[in-house]
Amino acid sequence: MRLLLDTHCWLWISGRPERFSSSVRGLLEDPGTELLVSAVVTLEIAIKHRLGKLPLPAPPAVFVAERIRRHRAASLPIDHAHAARVGELPLHHRDPFDRLLVAQAQVDGVSLLTVDPLLEPYDIDLIWADRELPGG
């Protein structure tokens, strides 16, 4: 499974893993799960850190890169198809970071791990970070 993590989930993976349901923790630890971290997550972390809304133990570039290596995650760049798709999405959610994650999930055909209920109306496969998986 290819699993794109939203910003909350990416921050939880190292610092607050207890926030995930036990079955989602199992999914995250499964070697068959490819964890994807979008460049938009790094952008959101960098902006919030710069504004003083997100304290980090290291500068954002170091913090994200170190955790990508630690969790053997793959980077998902933002490309033109992703950016164009954002403009086609219904306005269920106005957060530009989340809208870009939805677009990436749609364009790349991956599941999105989130806790944000505002993403539910979009046509993507959502996995709820704080809920048990069906059959899990």
C-alpha positions, 0 to 999 in steps of 0.5 A: 500500500502507498500511504500519503501522510497529512501534516498532522500524521507526519508530525505524530509518527515520531512524536506522538505515535500513541495518537494513532489507532493500534491497527493504523500503527500496525499499518505504518510499521508494515514493511509492505506500506510505502510511506509518502511525505509530500513536499507540501507537508514540508512547506506547511511545517516550515511556514508554521515554524517560521510563524512561531506556531510549531516549535521543532527540535531542529530547523524544518529542513533538518527535522523533516529530512531526518524523519524521512530517513528514520521512517524510510519514507519516500518524498512526493514532489509537487508537480504541475498535474498536482497543482492543476488538479487543485483548481478542479477540486470542489471547495469542501475544504479551503486549506491550500495545504490539504487541498494539494494533498487531496490532489496528490492522492487523486493524481497518484492514486494513493491513500491519504492518512488523516484525522481531518473530517473536512476531507471526507467529501473528496473522492479519495481513499481516506484512512483515519489515523485515530480509528481502527481499520475495518477488520483491524 
